[in-house]
């Protein structure tokens, strides 16, 4: 699966620059936005990115939802647990 939009060199950018890059991208339903959670600026930009998607009439979904696959719920005991790897 390939992405449709991303913020080039996001590891060097501020959250505002990342959001600006995505604001200028022509996003539409079904597009995939590549984000790396290893970059602090991306993590900090995420709330504004989600707001931007909403402004454009879009929402975030999982890869499985995008592909129309049946999604099994994650047991609540496994949600948001830190990785042990």
N, C-alpha and C positions, 0 to 999 in steps of 0.2 A: 504494500500500500504506500503510495507516495503522497506528499503534501502539496497543497495549492498555494499556501502563503506562509511566510516566515519573516522574522526580523533578522536580516543579514548581520553577522558578527554581533549577535545579541549580548555576548559576554563582555563586550566593550561599551555597551550602551546603558543609558539610564532608563528607568521604567518609563519616563515620559517619551523618550525616543522610540522605545519598543512599541508603545501604544500608537505613537504617531505613524510608524511604519505600517502598522495594521490598519489604522484609520485610512491611510492612502491606498491600501490594497482593495481591489474590487472583490469583496467577499460575497458569496451567495450560498444558498442552501446546498449542502452536500460537500462544501469545500472543507479541506483539512488544513488546520493551522498547526505548524510545527513549533513547539515550545520545549525548551530544555529546563527542567526544574533544578539543574545543577548550577544555574546562573542566578545569583541573588536578584539582579534587576528584573528577570523574568518572573520570579516568584512575587516580587513586590508589585509588578505590573498586572498580575493576574486579576485582581478585583476590577481594575479599570478596563482590562480586556473583555471581561465578562459583561461589564456595563456597555461597552462599545458594541458587542454582538447583539445585545438586547436593543440598543438604539437602532441597529440595522434590521431589526425584526428576526434575528437569528438566536439560536441557543446552542449550548454545548451538549454533546452527546458522547457516549462511549463509542469505540470502534465497532463493537458488536451491534449497537443500535443503528449506526450509520449503514452497516452492511445488511441490516434486517434480520440479524440472527436472534434466536431466542436467548435471553439473558437470564441466568440463574441468579437469584439474590445471594449476596454474600452474607453469611451468618453474622449477626451483630457483634459477636465475640472476636471476629477477625477484622472488622473495619478499623481503619486508622491505627493499626498496630505498627510499631517501628520494626524495621527489618532486622533480622538476626544474622544476616549474611555479612 
